[in-house]
Amino acid sequence: MKCMMSVDGSNIVRVTDEKASELFSEGFRYVSKSLWKEKVRDINKTPEVNEDTGKVEMVTKSNKMSKAQKRHARKTS
């Protein structure tokens, strides 16, 4: 998957590698995934206060255990 932006910067899309090569030839340019997240994916999210650091930032809440947490849980059981 690649993130592409139109020449005028009005359109940012996330597409497959094959589609990205087609768009590149049409004048689109490659951009970072973080730019796509900021401008497209997280546009309606509001920043919240992070409980760990006390700073206002985009907080993603996840109930899933990370691989390290799962591994640790298996070791202790």
C-alpha positions in Angstrom: 0.0 0.0 0.0 1.2 3.5 -0.8 -0.1 7.0 0.0 -0.4 9.4 -2.9 -1.2 13.1 -3.1 -2.4 15.0 -6.2 -0.2 17.8 -7.6 -2.4 20.5 -6.1 -2.5 18.8 -2.7 -6.2 18.6 -2.6 -6.5 14.8 -2.8 -4.6 12.3 -0.6 -5.4 8.6 -1.2 -4.1 5.2 0.0 -3.8 2.7 -2.8 -2.2 -0.6 -3.8 1.3 -0.6 -5.3 0.0 -1.2 -8.8 -2.5 1.6 -8.6 0.2 3.9 -7.1 2.4 3.4 -10.2 -0.5 4.4 -12.4 -1.3 7.5 -10.3 2.4 8.4 -10.3 2.4 8.5 -14.1 -0.7 10.7 -14.0 1.1 13.3 -11.8 0.4 12.2 -8.3 3.4 12.0 -5.9 4.2 9.7 -3.0 3.7 11.1 0.6 4.2 9.6 4.0 1.7 7.5 5.8 1.7 9.9 8.7 0.6 12.7 6.4 -2.3 10.5 5.2 -3.3 9.7 8.8 -3.2 13.4 9.8 -5.2 14.7 6.8 -7.5 11.8 5.9 -7.9 9.1 8.5 -7.9 11.2 11.8 -9.7 14.3 10.5 -12.7 13.9 12.7 -10.9 12.8 15.9 -10.3 15.3 18.6 -7.2 15.4 20.7 -7.5 14.2 24.3 -5.4 14.4 27.4 -3.0 11.4 27.5 -3.3 9.9 31.0 0.3 8.7 31.0 2.0 11.9 30.0 -0.6 14.6 30.9 -0.2 16.1 27.4 -3.0 16.9 24.9 -2.5 14.6 21.9 -4.3 12.1 19.7 -4.9 9.1 21.9 -5.7 5.8 20.4 -7.4 3.4 22.8 -6.9 -0.3 22.3 -8.0 -3.2 24.3 -5.7 -5.6 22.5 -2.6 -7.0 24.2 0.6 -6.5 22.4 2.8 -9.4 21.5 5.1 -8.7 24.4 2.2 -8.6 26.8 0.9 -11.9 25.4 4.3 -13.5 25.7 4.7 -12.3 29.3 1.2 -13.6 30.2 2.1 -17.0 28.8 5.4 -17.1 30.8 3.7 -16.3 34.1 0.9 -18.8 33.6 
